[in-house]
Amino acid sequence: MKENRVDLLLATSAAAAAVLLARALPFDEPPVVDRRIRRAAQAPALQPVRSVMRPLFPIGLPGGYITIAYLLARSLRRRRRSGGPAIVTSAWAGWLVHRAIKLVYQRERPRRRGRRRRTESYPSGHTTGATALSVTAARVLSREGLISHNASLALGAVPPAVMGIYRVLADDHWATDVLGGWLTGAAIGLACDAALGETRSPRVPEALRRRELRHVRRVRQTSAV
């Protein structure tokens, strides 16, 4: 279908952008934009924000967002809606793909006193996983008539943005690592939805569905009388 082709084109474009960004980044010398953003993010005035966002760390781990994906898929199945496999696959792919990238591409993380040297900075794994899951879930839930279009846009954008900001504030990644995570996660999310979304046909709006159910109940009650 046309929508699937558009999704795959967008996914390919995002993946290509992530690759080009990786090729442009040096191993151990972050660009000026990364250094400036890091200095701003480590300002003492932002310490309260860092403390508030610290609970996001376990959510951005595979055990966090993959568990969320299974819970969403289970909820969809209980409601007899499709899209659960796409959501679960996007979460697993978010983890597996970013780990595969780090096996072949090395970039040094921000250096910090007391922390061992690490060379698996790009892309941000937390950001990749959160973005992949959010993009797929937003599209599935909107298509299934469970959330509005505006809510879908918010779900697809806000969690990845918050997770990416947290990873920079926590001084665990450069800003360009987060950008790479957004691009990689978006590519995964769009591809999974295009391949496994199961149904692309328009769904009956929830309000109309409820009216139809009420009508059926009235008919049955009348027939019983």
C-alpha positions in Angstrom: 0.0 0.0 0.0 1.0 3.6 -0.5 1.2 4.3 3.2 3.6 1.4 3.7 5.8 2.6 0.9 6.0 6.1 2.4 6.9 4.6 5.8 9.6 2.5 4.3 11.0 5.5 2.4 11.0 7.5 5.6 12.7 4.7 7.5 15.3 4.3 4.8 16.0 8.0 4.9 16.3 8.1 8.7 18.7 5.1 8.6 20.8 6.7 5.9 21.0 9.9 7.9 22.1 8.0 11.0 24.9 6.3 9.0 26.1 9.6 7.4 26.1 11.2 10.9 28.2 8.3 12.3 30.7 8.6 9.4 31.1 12.4 10.1 31.8 12.0 13.8 35.5 11.5 14.9 36.3 8.8 17.4 37.7 10.8 20.3 37.3 14.4 19.5 33.7 15.6 19.7 32.6 18.5 17.4 32.2 22.0 18.8 28.4 21.6 19.1 28.8 18.6 21.3 31.2 20.3 23.6 29.1 23.4 23.9 25.9 21.5 24.6 27.7 19.4 27.2 29.0 22.5 29.1 25.4 23.9 29.1 23.9 20.6 30.3 26.4 20.3 33.2 25.5 23.7 34.6 24.9 23.5 38.4 21.5 25.1 37.9 20.3 22.0 36.1 21.2 19.6 38.9 17.5 19.5 40.2 16.4 18.5 36.7 19.0 15.8 36.5 17.8 14.4 39.8 14.2 14.4 38.7 15.0 12.6 35.5 17.2 9.9 37.1 14.4 7.4 37.3 14.3 7.3 33.5 17.5 5.2 33.5 15.9 1.8 34.1 13.0 2.6 31.7 15.6 3.2 28.9 17.2 -0.2 29.5 16.0 -3.2 27.4 14.3 -4.7 30.4 12.3 -1.5 30.7 11.1 -0.6 27.3 10.7 -4.2 26.1 8.5 -4.9 29.1 6.4 -1.9 28.3 6.1 -3.2 24.7 4.8 -6.6 25.9 2.3 -4.9 28.2 1.0 -2.7 25.4 0.7 -5.7 23.1 -1.2 -7.6 25.7 -3.6 -4.7 26.2 -4.2 -4.6 22.4 -4.8 -8.3 22.3 -7.4 -8.2 25.1 -9.2 -5.4 23.2 -9.1 -7.5 20.1 -7.0 -4.9 18.2 -4.0 -5.5 16.0 -0.5 -4.1 16.0 0.9 -5.9 19.1 3.6 -7.8 17.1 4.8 -4.5 15.5 5.2 -2.9 18.9 7.1 -5.9 20.5 9.3 -6.2 17.4 10.2 -2.6 17.4 11.3 -2.7 21.1 13.5 -5.8 20.5 14.9 -4.3 17.3 15.7 -1.1 19.1 17.9 -3.0 21.4 19.5 -5.4 18.9 20.2 -2.9 16.2 21.9 -0.4 18.4 24.0 -3.1 20.0 25.0 -4.3 16.5 26.0 -0.8 15.5 28.2 -0.5 18.5 30.0 -3.7 17.5 31.2 -2.1 14.3 31.3 1.6 15.2 33.2 3.0 18.1 33.1 6.4 19.6 34.4 7.5 23.0 31.8 8.6 25.6 32.2 11.9 27.5 35.1 11.5 29.8 34.4 11.8 33.5 36.6 11.5 36.5 36.2 8.1 38.2 34.6 6.5 35.1 36.3 3.9 33.0 36.9 4.7 29.4 34.1 3.5 27.2 33.9 3.4 23.4 30.3 2.5 22.6 28.8 6.0 22.7 27.0 6.1 19.3 24.0 5.8 19.1 22.5 6.3 22.5 20.8 3.0 23.3 18.3 4.5 25.7 17.2 7.0 23.0 17.1 4.4 20.2 14.9 2.0 22.2 12.5 4.7 23.5 12.2 6.2 20.0 11.6 2.9 18.2 8.9 1.9 20.7 7.2 5.3 20.9 7.0 5.7 17.1 5.5 2.3 16.5 3.1 2.5 19.5 1.9 6.0 18.4 1.1 4.8 14.9 -0.6 1.6 16.0 -2.7 3.1 18.8 -3.8 5.9 16.5 -4.7 3.6 13.6 -6.7 1.4 16.0 -8.7 4.3 17.2 -7.4 4.2 20.7 -5.8 7.7 20.8 -6.4 10.9 18.9 -4.1 12.2 16.1 -2.7 14.9 18.5 -2.1 12.3 21.2 -0.3 10.1 18.6 2.0 13.0 17.7 2.8 13.6 21.4 3.4 9.9 22.1 5.7 9.7 19.1 7.8 12.8 20.0 7.7 13.5 23.7 9.1 10.3 25.2 12.1 10.2 22.8 12.8 13.9 23.4 12.7 13.5 27.1 14.9 10.4 27.1 17.4 12.1 24.8 17.6 15.2 26.9 18.1 13.0 30.0 21.0 11.1 28.4 22.8 14.4 27.7 22.1 15.9 31.2 23.3 12.7 32.8 26.6 13.2 30.9 26.4 9.6 29.5 26.2 10.7 25.8 27.0 13.5 23.4 24.2 15.3 21.8 25.0 13.8 18.5 24.7 10.3 20.0 21.2 11.2 21.0 20.5 12.5 17.5 21.8 9.2 16.1 19.4 7.4 18.5 16.5 9.4 17.3 17.3 8.7 13.7 17.9 5.0 14.3 14.9 4.5 16.5 12.6 6.3 14.0 13.9 4.1 11.2 13.2 1.0 13.3 9.8 2.2 14.4 8.6 3.1 10.9 9.9 -0.1 9.4 8.3 -2.3 12.0 4.9 -0.6 11.7 5.1 -0.8 7.9 6.0 -4.5 7.9 4.0 -5.8 10.9 1.2 -3.3 11.5 -1.2 -6.0 10.2 -4.1 -3.8 9.2 -4.1 -0.5 7.4 -7.8 -0.3 6.8 -9.7 2.6 8.5 -11.1 1.7 11.9 -14.5 2.5 13.1 -14.2 5.5 15.4 -14.6 4.6 19.1 -17.7 6.9 19.6 -19.4 5.3 16.6 -18.5 1.8 17.9 -20.1 2.6 21.3 -23.3 3.9 19.6 -23.5 0.7 17.5 -23.2 -1.4 20.6 -25.9 0.5 22.4 -28.2 0.1 19.4 -27.6 -3.6 19.4 -28.4 -3.9 23.1 -31.7 -1.9 22.6 -32.7 -4.2 19.7 -32.0 -7.3 21.8 -33.9 -5.9 24.8 -36.9 -5.1 22.5 -36.8 -8.5 21.0 -36.7 -10.1 24.5 -39.8 -8.2 25.5 
